[in-house]
């Protein structure tokens, strides 16, 4: 059995065993996405870079999945050269699949920064402006993170869950989802707000947040709307049906 030195520890390896298999047998993690033990190695992802020295050669970067162990081989799975090779490989893969959480999670595990995740936001600020100038909640702002500006919820934001920002966003970067009677509004993986929904008094459907309805009532009072009536919580469909019935009544 070949004797090798793996991360400064002498160990025995099986004949014709590759470095990736050997490292995994000894609970040493090496990143790899294209390797499967049931298949022949392809060396496609290039993530499994290690430093290898044989008795007659200096240390060189090799791919662990296709490099067989040899007697007297020295192997380093962590070094400055390994980190550089992994970073190059990760950045190549993320260009192919920029939103892949699998690649980003693996990169984070090995302390490799791939930069911000693409978020579909084109920084047009429509969401910020409509929230401040039309809705009046002023719940969104821009924040500098590294070299990029990001749309973020303001500290202590007063998002009313109206969804206007999601509706006006030209690229769909801001999303609104109603789940378990809660309305979530979020951008990237960052929740802007989560507000409970109220039921329509006519059909029972959950349709709007109390903060949104309170703002509508407040605006009507401030405008001294001539047809202001006792407030009922009707969804748009039921409100229209009831309004039409009222108009048809003798």
HUPETA-V998783 format. One record per pair of residues at least 4 apart in sequence whose C-alpha atoms are under 8 Angstrom apart, sorted by the first residue. I is the first residue (numbers start at 1). J is the second residue. Records with the same first field share a line. If there is no record, write none. Layout:
I: J / J
//
This chain:
1: 12 / 13 / 14 / 15
2: 12 / 13 / 14 / 15 / 69 / 70 / 71 / 72
3: 10 / 11 / 12 / 13 / 70 / 71 / 72 / 73
4: 10 / 11 / 12 / 13 / 69 / 70 / 71 / 72 / 73 / 74 / 75
5: 9 / 10 / 11 / 72 / 73 / 74 / 75
6: 10 / 11 / 23 / 74 / 75 / 76 / 77
7: 74 / 75 / 76 / 77
8: 74 / 75 / 76
13: 17 / 22 / 69
15: 69
16: 68 / 69
17: 21 / 22 / 68 / 69
18: 22 / 64 / 65 / 66 / 67 / 68 / 69
19: 23 / 64 / 65 / 66 / 67 / 68 / 69
20: 24 / 30 / 48 / 64 / 65
21: 25 / 65
22: 26
23: 27 / 28 / 29 / 30
24: 28 / 29 / 30
30: 47 / 48 / 77
31: 47 / 48 / 106 / 110
32: 45 / 46 / 47 / 48
33: 45 / 47
34: 41 / 42 / 43 / 44 / 45
35: 39 / 41 / 42 / 43 / 65
36: 40 / 41
41: 65 / 66
42: 65 / 66
43: 63 / 65 / 66
45: 89 / 93
46: 63 / 86 / 89
47: 63 / 85 / 86 / 89 / 90
48: 63 / 64 / 65 / 86
49: 61 / 62 / 63 / 64 / 77 / 82 / 85 / 86
50: 61 / 62 / 63 / 64 / 75 / 76 / 77 / 78 / 82
51: 59 / 60 / 61 / 62 / 75 / 76 / 77 / 78 / 79 / 81 / 82
52: 59 / 60 / 61 / 62 / 73 / 74 / 75 / 76
53: 57 / 58 / 59 / 60 / 73 / 74 / 75
54: 58 / 59 / 70 / 72 / 73 / 74
55: 72 / 73
61: 81 / 82 / 85
62: 67
63: 67
64: 68
69: 73
77: 82
78: 82 / 83
79: 83
80: 84
81: 85
82: 86
83: 87
84: 88
85: 89
86: 90
87: 91 / 112
88: 92
89: 93
90: 94 / 103 / 107 / 114
91: 95 / 114
92: 96
93: 97 / 98 / 103
94: 98 / 99 / 100 / 103 / 104 / 114
98: 117 / 118
99: 117 / 118
100: 104
101: 105
102: 106
103: 107
104: 108 / 114
105: 109
106: 110
107: 111 / 112 / 113 / 114
108: 112 / 113
119: 173 / 187 / 188
120: 171 / 172 / 173
121: 171 / 172 / 173
122: 171
123: 149 / 150 / 151
125: 129 / 151
126: 130 / 165 / 168 / 169
127: 131 / 140 / 164 / 165 / 166 / 168 / 169
128: 132 / 138 / 139 / 140 / 141 / 151 / 165
129: 133 / 134
130: 134 / 135 / 164 / 165
131: 135 / 136 / 137 / 138 / 139 / 140 / 164 / 165
132: 136 / 137 / 138 / 139
133: 138
135: 164
137: 157 / 158 / 159 / 160
138: 157 / 158 / 159
139: 153 / 154 / 157 / 158 / 159
140: 151 / 152 / 153 / 154 / 157
141: 151 / 152 / 153 / 154
142: 149 / 150 / 151 / 152
143: 149 / 150 / 151 / 152
144: 148 / 149 / 150
145: 149 / 150
151: 187
152: 187 / 190 / 192
153: 157 / 191 / 192
159: 192 / 193
160: 195 / 209 / 210 / 211 / 212
161: 183 / 184 / 185 / 193 / 194 / 195 / 208 / 209 / 211 / 212
162: 208 / 209 / 212
163: 167 / 176 / 185
164: 168
165: 169 / 174
166: 172 / 173 / 174 / 175 / 176 / 185
169: 173 / 174
173: 187 / 188
174: 185 / 186 / 187 / 188
175: 185 / 186 / 187
176: 183 / 184 / 185 / 186
177: 183 / 184 / 185
178: 182 / 183 / 184
179: 183 / 184
181: 196 / 197 / 198 / 206
182: 194 / 195 / 196 / 197
183: 193 / 194 / 195 / 196 / 197 / 209
184: 191 / 192 / 193 / 194 / 195
185: 191 / 192 / 193 / 194
186: 190 / 191 / 192 / 193
187: 191 / 192
195: 209
196: 209 / 210
197: 206 / 207 / 208 / 209 / 210
198: 206 / 207 / 208 / 209 / 210 / 233
199: 204 / 205 / 206 / 207 / 208 / 233 / 234
200: 204 / 205 / 206 / 207 / 233 / 234 / 235 / 238
201: 232 / 233 / 234
202: 234 / 238
203: 238
205: 235
207: 235
208: 212 / 213 / 235
209: 213
210: 214
211: 215
212: 216
213: 217
214: 218
215: 219
216: 220
217: 221 / 231
218: 222
219: 223
220: 224 / 225 / 228
221: 225 / 228
224: 228
234: 238 / 239
235: 239
236: 240
237: 241
238: 242
239: 243
240: 244
241: 245
242: 246
243: 247
244: 248
245: 249
//
